[in-house]
Amino acid sequence: MADVSWGKLYLCATPIGNLNDMTPRVRETLQEVDLIAAEDTRNSLKLLNHFEIKTPMTSYHEYNKVEKAIYLIGQLKEGKNIALITDAGTPAISDPGEVLVKMCNEEGIIVTSLPGACACITALTLSGLNTRRFCFEGFLPSDKKEHKEILELLKEETRTIILYEAPHHLKRTLEELYETLGNRKITLCRELTKKFETILPTTLEEAVLKYDTEEPRGEYVLVMEGKSLADIKKKKEEAWQEMTIEQHMQYYEDAGTDHKEAMKLVAKDRGMTKRDVYQYLIKSVDK
């Protein structure tokens, strides 16, 4: 349980491009806290100067996220209120801030979020793709093995997929997505909320061709359709048709499903009644 004398951590969303997206509540909080932890103090100084905020800053980034978190927690326990900001957008989203939040939660320090700009949500709403179900992957892993594993998982993902990508990696990423996932609808979003904001609904095949002759510029958010549920259903139906009912039952039971539930699932897959499956299995045993 938090000590009432301890300070509070404020996660403050900052603009992803247009400075007018800074909320009054965030401006007020940044002025009132004792310390601002910023991903890049030089970059954030421009933002603070624009709004005439004089609060002291300290760096908090990927390369000092654990040791600096320990320091910040110490400051919070001394009663100081701290605001966490990232270079752009909402802290802790594809950002080292998640480590600080986790450690604060473990220590019982109160954390609150001041909502605002978030590139992945902004891009999703502009994409024209399904927004009811989506997954956010951030930047694909740099480790080759993990990178390949994530791509294979995305191959079967049915939700709308959101990725971040830097311009110098965009061509390679688009090619990998096309090779692994096949041709999908994709919306490429760049320079969100800025003067040269560009939203390009296209396909992976067309995107690969476009950037084969055009140099990518700016930071990108890629919003891509998931695998079609209809295609998955069709693939399953084709697999069931190649199985006998006994093999179909064994498939579910090998996965840990009990006998009665397996009959129910087999019946549903094959468009039969549970009774029909039961009668078939009885006759099969009698034979």
Long-range contacts (C-beta under 8 A, 24 or more apart in sequence): 1-108, 2-108, 2-109, 2-110, 3-77, 3-108, 5-79, 6-76, 6-77, 6-79, 6-109, 6-110, 7-34, 7-75, 7-76, 7-77, 7-78, 7-79, 7-80, 7-81, 7-82, 7-109, 8-76, 8-81, 8-82, 8-109, 8-110, 8-111, 8-112, 9-72, 9-76, 9-81, 9-82, 9-83, 9-84, 9-100, 9-101, 9-104, 9-109, 9-110, 9-111, 9-112, 10-81, 10-82, 10-83, 10-84, 10-112, 10-113, 10-114, 11-83, 11-84, 11-90, 11-91, 11-92, 11-97, 11-101, 11-111, 11-112, 11-113, 11-114, 12-83, 12-84, 12-85, 12-91, 12-114, 12-116, 13-89, 13-90, 13-91, 13-113, 13-114, 13-115, 13-116, 13-117, 13-118, 14-44, 14-47, 14-85, 14-86, 14-87, 14-88, 14-89, 14-116, 14-117, 15-47, 15-88, 15-116, 15-117, 15-193, 16-88, 16-89, 16-117, 16-118, 16-119, 16-122, 16-192, 16-193, 17-88, 17-191, 17-192, 17-193, 17-194, 17-197, 18-193, 18-194, 19-47, 19-50, 21-116, 21-117, 21-193, 22-47, 22-51, 22-116, 23-114, 23-115, 23-116, 25-114, 26-114, 26-116, 27-51, 27-53, 29-83, 29-114, 30-55, 30-83, 30-85, 31-55, 32-81, 33-80, 33-81, 33-82, 33-83, 34-75, 34-80, 34-81, 34-82, 35-72, 35-75, 35-80, 35-81, 35-82, 35-83, 36-82, 36-83, 36-84, 36-85, 37-68, 37-72, 37-82, 37-83, 37-84, 37-85, 37-100, 38-85, 38-86, 39-85, 39-86, 39-87, 39-95, 39-96, 40-87, 43-87, 44-85, 44-87, 47-85, 55-83, 60-84, 60-96, 60-97, 60-100, 61-96, 62-96, 65-96, 65-99, 65-100, 66-99, 69-99, 69-100, 69-103, 70-103, 72-100, 73-100, 73-103, 73-104, 73-107, 73-109, 76-104, 76-109, 77-107, 77-109, 88-117, 88-119, 89-116, 89-117, 89-118, 89-119, 90-115, 90-116, 90-117, 90-118, 93-118, 93-120, 93-136, 93-138, 94-120, 94-136, 94-138, 94-139, 94-164, 117-193, 119-164, 119-192, 119-219, 119-221, 120-162, 120-164, 120-221, 122-189, 122-192, 122-193, 122-221, 123-162, 123-187, 123-189, 123-192, 123-221, 123-223, 124-160, 124-162, 124-223, 126-187, 126-189, 126-192, 126-199, 126-223, 127-160, 127-187, 127-189, 127-199, 127-201, 127-223, 128-187, 128-201, 129-160, 129-185, 129-187, 129-223, 129-224, 129-225, 130-159, 130-160, 130-225, 130-226, 131-160, 133-158, 133-159, 133-160, 133-226, 134-159, 134-160, 134-161, 134-162, 135-159, 135-160, 135-161, 135-162, 136-162, 137-161, 137-162, 137-163, 138-163, 138-164, 139-163, 139-164, 139-165, 139-166, 140-165, 140-173, 151-176, 151-177, 151-180, 151-181, 152-180, 154-180, 154-181, 155-180, 155-181, 155-227, 156-227, 156-232, 157-226, 157-227, 158-226, 158-227, 158-228, 158-229, 158-232, 159-226, 160-223, 160-224, 160-225, 160-226, 161-222, 161-223, 161-224, 161-225, 161-226, 162-221, 162-222, 162-223, 162-224, 163-221, 163-222, 163-224, 164-219, 164-220, 164-221, 164-222, 165-219, 165-220, 165-221, 165-222, 166-219, 166-220, 167-215, 167-216, 167-217, 167-218, 167-219, 167-220, 168-216, 170-211, 170-216, 170-220, 171-208, 171-211, 171-212, 171-216, 173-222, 174-204, 174-207, 174-208, 174-211, 175-208, 177-204, 177-222, 177-224, 178-204, 178-205, 178-207, 178-208, 181-224, 181-227, 184-224, 184-225, 185-224, 185-225, 186-222, 186-223, 186-224, 186-225, 187-222, 187-223, 187-224, 188-220, 188-221, 188-222, 189-220, 189-221, 189-222, 189-223, 190-216, 190-217, 190-218, 190-219, 190-220, 190-221, 191-218, 191-219, 192-221, 236-269, 237-269, 240-269, 240-270, 245-270, 245-277, 245-280, 245-281, 245-284, 246-281, 246-284, 249-277, 249-281
